[in-house]
Structure formats: C-alpha cells, structure tokens
Amino acid sequence: MTVFYNYLKIQKKHLPTILMYVGICVGVSVLISIVNSGGGSSFVSTESSAAVINRDDSRIAEAFTDYVKENSEVIDIGVSENDMKDALFERKVDAVFTIPEGFGEELMAGKDPRILIRKVPDSTESHFIEMQYNNYIDLVKVYAEAGYTQDEAAEAAEKALASQVRVRLLDEKSSDLENLGSYYNFASYGFMASLLFATGLSMLAFRRRPLLDRTVSSGIRGASMDLQILLANSLLSVMVFAVFFALASVIYRDTLFSVQGLLMSANALAFTLCISAIAFFAGMLIKKREAASGIANVFSLGSAFLCGAFVPQSMLGESVLRLGRLLPAYWYILSNDQLKMITDTADADFSFYIKDLLILAAYGLVFLAAGFLAGKRDSFIRRK
C-alpha cells in the first residue's frame, strides 16, 4: 500500500483547497436553509376536522354528511349554540356545518338554500373547507337542474370532486425535510468542485516524473498503482461527505435520521463516490494545473445550473432539463426532490430511488472503466 500512503500525503497538501470549497458550499447551504425556513408557506395533503349538524332528512343532506366524513375528520361537539362556539374557540374543529330543515327539497326544486357554515376566523384550513364543500353543493345543484335524482346528483358531484386536494401548512418537521433536501441539492456543487479539483491536482502531482519514476522502479504494477489511487480518492470522497453529513446532523438533527433523511444521505454518499470515479478518469487526462481548475469549475458549475442545484428543477425549462439528464447530478437531485415530497413512508413507492441509484452506479462504473483504460494507456506510453 505504498502508493496509497504516498498519495494521501499529496492529498494532505491540498487540504486547504478542499476545505475552502467545502467551507463555501457549507456556508451557502446553511444560508439557503435559513432563508427557506423563514420563507413562504408550503403545503401538503392532509385531513381537516369538521362537525355536521343535520336537521334535514333528505337524501341530499345525508349524502353531504357522508361526503364530509370521507374528506374530513368529523367531531361530535353537540348541537347547542354554545357547543358550536366552544368547539370553534378551542379549535377542536375547523368548521361547523348546519344543514337546515327542508334543504334537500328546496335544492331539488331549483331554489338556492344554503348550509350555515361557522368557521375558525383567520384559518387557512377553514377557508379551504368552506370553498371545498360549497363546490360540492353547487355541483349537486347543477346536476339537480339537469334532471338528476337526489342519489344521482350526490354521486355525480362526489365523483367530480374525487381528486380535490386538501392542504394544510407544513409543520416544522415537514419544513425541515424540504430544507434538508435543498441543503443536499446545493451540496452537490461542493462535492463536485472539491473532489474534481483536489483529485486532479493530487493525481497530477503523483504522475510527475521524479515521484512517478521512483514508484515505477519499485516494481509496482500499473493496475495496482491505479487501484490504490482510486482507494485514496474514495477515502477523500467519504471524508468530504462526512463533513456535510456532520453539519446536517446538527442543523436537522431529527429530520436527518428519518427514513427520508437517511435515504437522502445515502444518495449523497453514492453521488460523491460517482463523482470520485469521474475525478479519477479526469485525473488520468490532466497534464496541467490550470486544466484541473478548469474541469472542476466547468463541470461543477455547469451541472449545478443545468441539474437543479442552484435553481429548482421545477423552475427550469424542458430544454435545460434535457441537457441536465445527461449528467449524474440531475438524477441525484431528482431523487432528493422526490424524497422530500413523501409524507407517509408506510405506503410510499421507493422504486424511483432504486432507479436513480442504479443510474449513479452506471455513471460511476463507466468512468471507472474509462479511467483504468486511460491509466493502462499511460503505462504503455511510459514503457515505450
């Protein structure tokens, strides 16, 4: 393992450069997280709470009550005026619906009866509930005017609104999951810039004549030397990942160790190893220090802009995303974006995650093979 230890000594000399890239990316990632945590509201599907007081015995009234039960958590609060006021004041429910007597008959007769809605003031959920159930009643009225029976009108309205989305403001845990995803997405730039630059410089220094001649004269085979360099590069990748993971464990202590957080971390580790393979291949081709800097900057910045590290993929145009799909960072970020949208892991389908990891593995294997071929060619040229 002589090559491995000598190569680590060379990497150690480039530690300040590595720390500079990592420090910049960590600082910006934290800043983005702080801004996101204090920014606009996000939304997620949820179930609201409501109470229904039915004073009508029509099929329409019964169907409306069933519809509320299917789409909200129905709470029994009593039927008196004080019971309703107390439930709303204590926020036991988001809204209380009172169906007046004769409601169904008047609705089918073409009149415009109204369900009395009492709701929590200044509540996003209560306003949404009012809109949701008013839409249901309006649709029932439309179907009734078209000649539907009460049963037919109620069933048709429910089917039309079956895809209605219920939302609530994200809680702190969900918000942290969003921020953790953004943190790891931006970290992709740090992984690429630091590993490509440090690996390029280290391999360039190791392949310079005096050191390379001593290594070759010791009888170490070219393949063994390349493999030991690859192991050292992989160790560097794990160390860079560990810095970002350690910081995430401080900022997102609870979220990081959730199922989604651990999967994002595993995804980040796989991505750093993939970039290590790309850096290994690039290092075999680099002849000058300026080339190492150029490759690191062009590849990392280009990937960050095209793949969604700096600007979310949802905001990028299709032509940009088409180019981004050619780069491993696109699949890494896509996987993170899908993971942070999962709110219930019990019924979640993680097949997309496996697919994206396999794509990263394929990129890594292709560039590893190309790197070893380039190293073999370099060894042949040296022997000549």
C-alpha positions as CSV (number, residue, x, y, z in Angstrom):
1,M,0.0,0.0,0.0
2,T,3.0,2.3,-0.6
3,V,1.2,4.2,-3.3
4,F,-1.9,4.6,-1.2
5,Y,0.0,6.3,1.7
6,N,2.2,8.4,-0.5
7,Y,-0.8,9.6,-2.4
8,L,-2.6,10.5,0.9
9,K,0.4,12.7,1.7
10,I,-0.1,14.6,-1.6
11,Q,-3.8,15.0,-0.9
12,K,-2.9,16.4,2.5
13,K,-1.0,19.2,0.8
14,H,-4.2,20.2,-1.0
15,L,-6.3,20.1,2.2
16,P,-6.7,23.9,2.4
17,T,-8.2,24.0,-1.2
18,I,-10.6,21.2,-0.3
19,L,-11.6,23.0,2.9
20,M,-12.1,26.2,1.0
21,Y,-14.6,24.7,-1.4
22,V,-16.3,22.7,1.4
23,G,-16.5,25.8,3.6
24,I,-18.0,28.0,0.9
25,C,-20.6,25.4,0.0
26,V,-21.5,24.6,3.6
27,G,-21.9,28.4,4.4
28,V,-24.2,28.9,1.4
29,S,-26.1,25.8,2.1
30,V,-26.8,26.9,5.7
31,L,-27.8,30.4,4.4
32,I,-30.2,28.9,2.0
33,S,-31.7,26.7,4.7
34,I,-32.2,29.7,7.0
35,V,-33.9,31.7,4.2
36,N,-36.1,28.7,3.3
37,S,-37.1,28.1,6.9
38,G,-38.3,31.7,7.2
39,G,-39.8,32.0,3.8
40,G,-43.2,31.3,2.2
41,S,-45.6,28.6,3.3
42,S,-45.5,25.2,1.8
43,F,-48.4,22.8,1.5
44,V,-49.1,19.1,1.9
45,S,-52.1,16.9,1.6
46,T,-54.0,16.4,4.9
47,E,-57.3,15.9,6.6
48,S,-59.3,18.7,8.2
49,S,-61.7,18.5,11.1
50,A,-65.3,19.4,11.0
51,A,-68.7,19.0,12.7
52,V,-72.1,18.4,10.9
53,I,-75.4,19.2,12.5
54,N,-78.1,17.7,10.1
55,R,-81.6,19.0,10.7
56,D,-82.9,17.7,7.3
57,D,-83.9,14.1,6.5
58,S,-83.4,14.3,2.7
59,R,-81.0,12.1,0.7
60,I,-79.0,15.2,-0.3
61,A,-78.4,16.1,3.3
62,E,-77.4,12.5,4.1
63,A,-75.0,12.5,1.1
64,F,-73.4,15.8,2.1
65,T,-72.8,14.4,5.6
66,D,-71.2,11.3,4.2
67,Y,-69.0,13.4,1.9
68,V,-67.8,15.4,4.9
69,K,-67.0,12.2,6.8
70,E,-65.0,10.9,3.8
71,N,-63.0,14.1,3.4
72,S,-62.6,15.4,6.9
73,E,-62.3,14.1,10.5
74,V,-65.9,14.6,11.8
75,I,-66.0,15.6,15.5
76,D,-69.1,15.2,17.7
77,I,-69.5,18.6,19.5
78,G,-73.2,18.7,20.5
79,V,-75.9,20.7,18.8
80,S,-76.4,23.8,21.0
81,E,-75.1,27.2,20.0
82,N,-72.7,27.3,23.0
83,D,-71.3,23.9,22.0
84,M,-70.5,25.2,18.5
85,K,-68.9,28.4,19.8
86,D,-66.8,26.5,22.3
87,A,-65.6,23.9,19.7
88,L,-64.5,26.7,17.3
89,F,-62.9,28.8,20.1
90,E,-60.9,25.8,21.3
91,R,-60.1,24.8,17.7
92,K,-61.5,21.3,18.2
93,V,-62.8,21.7,14.6
94,D,-62.0,23.9,11.7
95,A,-65.7,24.4,10.7
96,V,-69.2,23.6,11.8
97,F,-71.9,22.8,9.1
98,T,-75.6,23.2,9.9
99,I,-78.0,21.7,7.4
100,P,-81.4,23.4,7.7
101,E,-84.7,21.6,7.6
102,G,-86.1,21.3,4.0
103,F,-82.6,21.9,2.5
104,G,-82.8,18.9,0.1
105,E,-86.3,19.6,-1.1
106,E,-85.6,23.3,-1.8
107,L,-82.4,22.4,-3.7
108,M,-84.2,19.9,-5.9
109,A,-86.9,22.5,-6.5
110,G,-84.4,24.8,-8.1
111,K,-84.2,27.2,-5.1
112,D,-80.9,28.4,-3.5
113,P,-80.8,27.1,0.0
114,R,-77.6,27.5,2.0
115,I,-75.8,25.4,4.6
116,L,-74.8,27.5,7.5
117,I,-71.1,27.4,8.0
118,R,-69.3,28.6,11.1
119,K,-65.5,28.5,10.9
120,V,-62.4,29.4,12.8
121,P,-61.5,33.0,11.9
122,D,-58.3,33.7,10.0
123,S,-57.7,30.0,9.4
124,T,-56.4,28.8,6.1
125,E,-57.9,25.4,6.6
126,S,-61.4,26.7,7.5
127,H,-61.5,28.9,4.4
128,F,-60.5,25.9,2.2
129,I,-63.1,23.7,3.8
130,E,-65.8,26.3,3.1
131,M,-64.7,26.5,-0.6
132,Q,-64.5,22.7,-0.9
133,Y,-68.0,21.9,0.4
134,N,-69.6,24.9,-1.3
135,N,-68.2,23.5,-4.5
136,Y,-69.9,20.1,-3.7
137,I,-73.3,21.8,-3.1
138,D,-73.0,23.9,-6.2
139,L,-72.3,20.8,-8.3
140,V,-75.2,18.9,-6.7
141,K,-77.5,21.9,-7.7
142,V,-76.2,21.8,-11.3
143,Y,-76.9,18.1,-11.6
144,A,-80.3,18.5,-10.0
145,E,-81.2,21.2,-12.5
146,A,-80.1,18.8,-15.3
147,G,-82.8,16.3,-14.2
148,Y,-80.7,14.0,-11.9
149,T,-82.4,12.4,-8.9
150,Q,-81.0,13.2,-5.4
151,D,-79.0,10.0,-5.4
152,E,-77.6,10.5,-8.9
153,A,-76.8,14.2,-8.2
154,A,-74.9,13.4,-5.0
155,E,-72.9,10.6,-6.6
156,A,-72.0,12.6,-9.7
157,A,-70.8,15.6,-7.6
158,E,-68.7,13.3,-5.3
159,K,-67.0,11.7,-8.4
160,A,-66.3,15.1,-9.9
161,L,-64.6,16.2,-6.7
162,A,-62.8,12.9,-6.0
163,S,-59.4,14.4,-6.9
164,Q,-60.0,17.5,-4.8
165,V,-56.7,18.3,-2.9
166,R,-56.8,19.0,0.8
167,V,-54.0,21.1,2.2
168,R,-52.6,22.5,5.4
169,L,-49.5,24.5,6.2
170,L,-46.5,22.3,6.6
171,D,-45.4,21.6,10.1
172,E,-41.9,22.1,11.3
173,K,-40.8,18.6,10.6
174,S,-42.0,18.7,7.0
175,S,-40.5,22.1,6.5
176,D,-37.1,20.7,7.8
177,L,-37.4,17.9,5.3
178,E,-37.8,20.4,2.5
179,N,-34.8,22.3,3.8
180,L,-32.7,19.2,4.2
181,G,-33.4,18.3,0.5
182,S,-32.4,21.8,-0.6
183,Y,-29.2,21.5,1.6
184,Y,-28.2,18.2,0.0
185,N,-29.1,19.6,-3.5
186,F,-26.8,22.5,-3.1
187,A,-24.1,20.3,-1.5
188,S,-23.8,18.6,-4.9
189,Y,-21.8,21.6,-6.1
190,G,-19.5,21.3,-3.2
191,F,-19.0,17.6,-3.8
192,M,-18.1,18.1,-7.5
193,A,-15.9,21.2,-7.1
194,S,-13.8,20.0,-4.2
195,L,-13.4,16.4,-5.4
196,L,-12.6,17.2,-9.0
197,F,-10.1,19.9,-8.2
198,A,-8.4,18.1,-5.3
199,T,-8.2,14.8,-7.2
200,G,-7.0,16.4,-10.4
201,L,-4.2,18.2,-8.5
202,S,-3.2,15.2,-6.5
203,M,-3.1,12.8,-9.5
204,L,-1.2,15.4,-11.5
205,A,1.4,15.7,-8.7
206,F,1.7,12.0,-8.3
207,R,2.3,11.4,-12.0
208,R,5.1,13.9,-12.3
209,R,8.4,12.5,-13.3
210,P,10.6,12.2,-10.1
211,L,7.9,10.7,-7.9
212,L,6.4,8.6,-10.7
213,D,9.8,7.2,-11.7
214,R,10.5,6.1,-8.1
215,T,7.1,4.4,-7.9
216,V,7.6,2.6,-11.2
217,S,11.1,1.4,-10.4
218,S,9.8,-0.2,-7.1
219,G,8.2,-2.8,-9.2
220,I,4.5,-1.9,-8.5
221,R,2.3,-2.8,-11.4
222,G,0.4,-0.1,-13.1
223,A,-3.0,-1.6,-12.4
224,S,-2.2,-1.9,-8.7
225,M,-1.0,1.7,-8.6
226,D,-4.2,2.9,-10.2
227,L,-6.3,0.9,-7.8
228,Q,-4.5,2.3,-4.7
229,I,-5.0,5.8,-6.1
230,L,-8.7,5.0,-6.6
231,L,-9.0,3.8,-3.0
232,A,-7.4,7.0,-1.7
233,N,-9.7,9.1,-3.8
234,S,-12.7,7.2,-2.5
235,L,-11.5,7.8,1.1
236,L,-11.3,11.5,0.3
237,S,-14.9,11.4,-1.1
238,V,-16.2,9.8,2.1
239,M,-14.4,12.4,4.2
240,V,-16.0,15.3,2.2
241,F,-19.4,13.6,2.5
242,A,-18.8,13.2,6.3
243,V,-18.3,17.0,6.7
244,F,-21.7,17.7,5.1
245,F,-23.4,14.9,7.0
246,A,-22.0,16.1,10.3
247,L,-23.3,19.6,9.7
248,A,-26.7,18.3,8.6
249,S,-26.8,16.2,11.9
250,V,-26.5,19.5,13.8
251,I,-29.0,21.6,11.8
252,Y,-31.5,18.9,11.0
253,R,-31.0,16.5,13.9
254,D,-34.4,14.9,13.9
255,T,-35.2,15.1,10.2
256,L,-31.8,13.6,9.1
257,F,-32.5,10.3,10.9
258,S,-36.0,9.9,9.5
259,V,-36.4,7.4,6.6
260,Q,-36.3,10.2,4.0
261,G,-33.3,11.9,5.7
262,L,-31.3,8.7,5.8
263,L,-32.1,7.9,2.2
264,M,-31.0,11.4,1.1
265,S,-27.8,10.9,3.0
266,A,-27.2,7.5,1.3
267,N,-28.0,9.2,-2.0
268,A,-25.4,11.9,-1.3
269,L,-22.7,9.2,-0.4
270,A,-23.5,7.4,-3.7
271,F,-23.2,10.7,-5.6
272,T,-19.8,11.5,-4.0
273,L,-18.4,8.1,-5.0
274,C,-19.8,8.6,-8.5
275,I,-18.0,12.0,-8.7
276,S,-14.9,10.3,-7.3
277,A,-14.9,7.9,-10.3
278,I,-15.4,10.9,-12.7
279,A,-12.5,12.7,-11.0
280,F,-10.3,9.6,-11.3
281,F,-10.9,9.5,-15.1
282,A,-10.3,13.2,-15.4
283,G,-7.1,13.0,-13.3
284,M,-5.7,10.4,-15.8
285,L,-6.0,13.0,-18.6
286,I,-4.9,16.2,-16.8
287,K,-1.4,17.4,-17.8
288,K,-1.5,20.9,-16.2
289,R,-2.7,22.5,-13.0
290,E,-4.9,25.0,-15.0
291,A,-6.7,22.1,-16.6
292,A,-7.7,20.7,-13.2
293,S,-9.1,24.1,-12.1
294,G,-10.9,24.4,-15.5
295,I,-12.5,21.0,-15.4
296,A,-13.6,21.4,-11.8
297,N,-15.2,24.8,-12.4
298,V,-16.9,24.0,-15.7
299,F,-18.2,20.6,-14.7
300,S,-19.4,21.6,-11.2
301,L,-21.0,25.0,-12.2
302,G,-22.5,23.5,-15.4
303,S,-24.0,20.6,-13.5
304,A,-25.3,22.9,-10.7
305,F,-27.1,25.2,-13.2
306,L,-28.4,22.5,-15.5
307,C,-29.5,19.9,-12.9
308,G,-31.2,22.0,-10.2
309,A,-28.7,22.6,-7.5
310,F,-28.9,26.4,-7.8
311,V,-32.4,26.7,-9.3
312,P,-35.0,24.0,-8.6
313,Q,-35.7,21.6,-11.4
314,S,-39.4,22.6,-11.3
315,M,-38.4,26.1,-12.4
316,L,-36.0,25.0,-15.2
317,G,-37.1,24.8,-18.9
318,E,-37.5,21.5,-20.7
319,S,-34.5,22.2,-23.0
320,V,-32.3,22.8,-19.9
321,L,-33.6,19.6,-18.2
322,R,-32.9,17.7,-21.4
323,L,-29.3,18.6,-21.2
324,G,-29.2,18.1,-17.4
325,R,-30.4,14.5,-17.8
326,L,-27.0,13.7,-19.4
327,L,-25.3,14.5,-16.1
328,P,-25.3,12.4,-12.8
329,A,-26.2,15.4,-10.7
330,Y,-29.7,15.5,-12.4
331,W,-30.6,12.1,-11.1
332,Y,-29.1,12.7,-7.7
333,I,-31.2,15.9,-7.3
334,L,-34.3,14.4,-8.8
335,S,-34.2,11.6,-6.2
336,N,-33.9,14.2,-3.4
337,D,-36.8,16.2,-4.7
338,Q,-39.0,13.1,-4.8
339,L,-37.9,12.0,-1.3
340,K,-38.8,15.3,0.3
341,M,-42.3,15.1,-1.1
342,I,-43.0,11.9,0.7
343,T,-45.0,12.5,3.9
344,D,-46.1,8.9,4.7
345,T,-43.3,6.3,4.2
346,A,-45.6,3.3,5.1
347,D,-47.3,3.3,1.7
348,A,-44.6,5.1,-0.3
349,D,-43.2,3.6,-3.5
350,F,-39.4,4.0,-3.5
351,S,-38.8,2.4,-6.9
352,F,-37.7,5.8,-8.2
353,Y,-34.9,5.9,-5.6
354,I,-33.5,2.5,-6.6
355,K,-33.6,3.5,-10.3
356,D,-31.7,6.8,-9.6
357,L,-29.1,4.9,-7.5
358,L,-28.6,2.5,-10.3
359,I,-28.1,5.3,-12.8
360,L,-25.4,6.9,-10.5
361,A,-23.8,3.4,-10.2
362,A,-23.8,3.1,-14.0
363,Y,-22.1,6.5,-14.4
364,G,-19.5,5.5,-11.8
365,L,-18.7,2.2,-13.4
366,V,-18.4,3.7,-16.9
367,F,-16.0,6.4,-15.8
368,L,-14.0,3.9,-13.7
369,A,-13.5,1.7,-16.7
370,A,-12.5,4.7,-18.8
371,G,-10.1,5.7,-16.0
372,F,-8.4,2.3,-15.9
373,L,-8.1,2.2,-19.7
374,A,-6.6,5.7,-19.7
375,G,-4.2,4.6,-16.9
376,K,-3.2,1.4,-18.9
377,R,-2.6,3.5,-22.0
378,D,-0.4,5.9,-19.9
379,S,1.6,3.0,-18.5
380,F,2.2,1.7,-22.0
381,I,3.4,5.1,-23.2
382,R,5.8,5.3,-20.2
383,R,7.3,1.8,-21.0
384,K,7.9,2.9,-24.6
